[in-house]
Amino acid sequence: MAADLSRILVIGSTGYFGKFMVDASVRLGHPTFAMVRQGTYSSNPEKAALIDSFKSRGVNLVYGDIYEREKLMAALKQVDVVICTLSHRTPHLYEDEVMLIEAIKQVGNIKRYIPSEFGFDVERLDIMEPAKSTLSVKARVRQRIREEGVPHTIVCGKIAANWHFLPRIGQVEGFGPPADKIHILGDGNTKAVFVREEDTATYTVKAADDPRTLNKIMYLRPPGCVISHNELIDLWEKKTGKKLERIYIPEHEVVTKMEDSSPGLRGCYMVAHASFVKGQTMIDIDPLIGVEASELYPEVKYASIGEILNTYL
């Protein structure tokens, strides 16, 4: 079976999303390669344990990084697909991905490049500054991929389920689920999409060999992962048997809260505002350039929001 599947290289393999991509690639039977910086094993015990787990599962470790041209080119020549999971907080992300794109074009054997996205559709995103400028880097990367003629699939259209919001039942502030009161941005009726990181990786790897996703944008919108904040609270109350006092924050007050918050919290407010007020994970999918993952792969058993909430009980 593995002989018929693409050989996949994950860039950023020990990062937040990278480890899920490696896991999904191995789980789905692909010969899997993980690029790892030479000093990571000795300098970071947590990542060292992760690298050991890669080894135990038969992952091919490639020591080096994208700045080491010869090592990068050698790695690319061994694979068919490249999945990049560099963080949007990576300094010089645009330059780094362009360096990778140019190497992919030069080596000539890569059948698919999946850039570092996995969030909003950055080309159609209505979000406040400075988040808009930060994420617009990814839109520039998309454009460069197209200009260079690199075969690709873009994966986007949701929020990572285990990051920030669902563990707080949709709130921006606080730690964990609320005890008695819950704050809601806007009227709480706008739908948002939350997909578990493991499922994001599964859909991404599924798309790697699929001609239906070639040079397309694949949106992640499984039906069980679409919910409004009010519906999320209803579901949580049903599971816990406890009613929460709902405090609604009008949009103009949300903007004030953003301005008054610390930088880290401000970014979370911006994402929440874009998702829960502006509905930016539920934009229309253009059938000429876009496909939806759960329609392509109905066999994937993804975790619904209800199942994810069970882990917080």
N, C-alpha and C positions, 0 to 999 in steps of 0.2 A: 504493500500500500504506500509506504513512504517514498518508494521510487517514483510514484506518479504525482507526488505532491511537491510543491515548490520548497526550495531551501530558503529559510528566512533568517535574516540578520536583524537583530534588535539593537538599535543605537540608544544609549541611555538605559541599558538593561537593568541596572541596580537602582534606578530612580523609582518614583512613586508609580507611574504607569508602566514603566519598563518591565518590572517584575511580573505584572499581570500578562503582558504580551508574551514574554518568554514562556510562562506557564501555559497559556492558551495554545501557543505554537506546538509545544511538546505534547500537550493533551490531545490535540487534533492530528497528531502523527507526522508533523513536518520535521525534517532535519533542521535543527535549530542552532543558530549561532548567536552568541552574546558578546558584544564588545565591552571590554572591561579595562579601565585604566590600570596601569601596571602597579601603582602604589596603593590602590584601594584596599586590597586584601590585608595589608599590614597596618593601614592607618584607620580603618573603620571596622570594628568587630561585628557590628550589625550587618554590614554589607558583606563581610567575609563569610558569615553564616549563610547568607543568601547565595553567594558564589559557590560555596560547598554544596548547597542544595541543587544548584544548576549542574554541577559535576555529577552528582549522584543520579541525576535523571538523564544523563547522556548529552547534555548541551555542549556544543563545541565552543570553548572559550577562545576569544580573539583578544589578545592583550594589546592595547594601544588606544588611540582616540582619533577624532577626525582631523586633528592638527598634524598627525604623523602620516604624511601623504603616502609613503610607501606601504605602511601597514594597512592603511585604509584601502588602498587600491588592491592589495593582496586579499583582504577580507572580501571586498566586493566581487572579486573574480570567482569566489567560491560559492556564491549564492544567486538566487533568482529574484528575491523580494527583499526590500529594505523597509523596516518600520522604524521611524524616528520618534522618540518620546522625550526629547529635550524639553525642559520646562520653559514656559513663556517668560520666566524670571531669569533665564540664562542670559548673562551679559552677551551682547552681540549675537542674539539669536538669529537675526536675518543673515548676517555674514556667515554664521556657522552653518546654517542650512544651505545657503548658496554654495558654500565650499563643498558640501556633501552632494548637492545636485550636480555641480560641475564634474565631480569625480564619477558620479553615476553615468553621466552622459559620456564621459571619456572612456570608461571601461566597456560600455556598450552591450553588456549581457544582462542588465537588470530589466526584468519584465514588469515590475511594478514598484513604485515608490509611494509610501504612505507617510505623509509629513506629520509633524508634531502639532496635532490639533485636539480633537476629542472633547470639544466644548461647544460654544456657540458657533453659528455660521458667521464667521468674522467679516465676510464681504457684505452682509446684509444686517449688521448688528446696530441696534439703537441702544447705546449705553453711554453713560456720562463719562466725562473726562476726570482723571487721566486714564481710566480703564480702556476707553476707546482707542487712545493712541498706543497703549501697551499691546492690545490685542490686534491692532491694525498691522503689526509686523507680520502676523500670520497671513493676512490678506496679501501682503507684498510677496511673501514666499510662494503663495499659490500662483500669483501672476508670473513669477520667475520660472516656476515649474512648467507652466504653459508655454512661455516664451522659448524655453530650452527644448520643448517637445519631449519631455520625460514622461513615460507612461505612469499613471498615478491613480490613486483613489483617495479622496478626502473623506474623513470620518468625523461627523460633528452632529450638532443639534440637540444637545442635552446637557445636564449638570451631573457630575459624578455623585452617585447616591450616598457614598460613605463620607463625602466631604462636607462638613459644616452644617448644612441645613436639615437634612432628615434626622440626624442625631438630636437636633434641637426642636424637632417637629416644625420645621419651617422658619423658626425665628433666626434673626441675625445675631442677637446678643444672648448671653447666658451660657450655661454649661450643661449639656444634656437636656433631657425632656423637662418641660416646665412642671412645677408642682401644683400651682393653683391658677395663675394668670398666663395668658399667651398674647403676644403682640403680633398683629397682622398688618402688612403693608397694603394700602389701598383697601378695596372692598373684599378681598380674599377669594374672588371668583375666577380670576385669570388662571388658565391651565398652564402647568409647567411639566417638564419631563425630567425624571431622575432615573438614571440607569446605573446599576452596580458596575464597578470597575471591572470585575471579572467578566461580566457579560459584554461590556464594551470591547474587551480584548477578544472574546470569542467571536463576536460579529466581525471585528477587524480582520482576524486571521481567516475567517470564512471568506471574506471578500477578496483576499490576496490572490486567489487563483480563479476568480469568477469573471468571465468576460462581460457579464452584465454590469459590473462596477468599474470597468476600465474607463479612465478619464471622466469619472462621474463623482458627484458628491453623494455619499451615503449618509442619510440621516438615521439616527437611532431614536425610534419612537414606538417601542412595544406598547400595546394597549394598556397593559397592567402597570406601566410606569408613568402614565399621564394622570395628573391630579391637580386640583386647585388647593390653595391653602385651607379653605374652609372644609373641603372634603378630606384633606389630610388630618385635620383636627377631629372631624367626625369619626374617622377610622381609628385614631388613637384613643378617643374617648370610649369607643365601643370595646376596644381591646383591654383597656384598663378599668372600665366601669366607673370612671371618674370624670365629672364635668369640669371644664376650664372656663374661667372668665375671659371672654374675648375682647381685646382692646384693639380697635381699628385705628390705624395711623394714616391720615390723609396724605396724598402724594406730596403736597407742599411741605408738610412736616417731615416727611422722609428725606427730602432734599436738605432740609435744615440739619437733620441728624447726621447726614453724610458729611456736611461741612464741619460739624462740631466733633466728629469722631477721630480717633487715632488713625494713622495711615492704613494699618492692617484691617481694622474694622470698617473703615471707609470703603475699602475694596469689596468687602463682603456685602455692604449695603448696596453698592452699585450693581453687583451680580444679582442680588435679591430684587432690586428695583427693576432691572431688565427682565427678570424671570417672572416674578409674581405680579408686577404692575403692567409692564410693557408686553409680556407674552412672547419674549424673544426666542424661546425654545419651541414655539408652536407656529413658526412662519410657514407659509404655503410652500410645498415642494414643487419645483418646476420639473415636470416630467421629461423635459428635453435634456436636462443635465443632472437631475436628482433621482435617487431611489431610496426606498425605506427598508431598513435592515430586516425587521421582523416579517415583512411581506416576502422578502427574498429567501429567508431562512426560517420558516415556521417550525422547523424541527428543534431549534435552539430553546432549551428550557431555561428561560431567564427568570430572575427573581423579581416578583412583583413588589410594589411598594408595601403591600400588606405583609409579605414575607420578610422584607427587610425590617419593618417596624417590630416584628416579633423578636428580633435580636436585641432590642433595646428594653424589653420588658424585664 
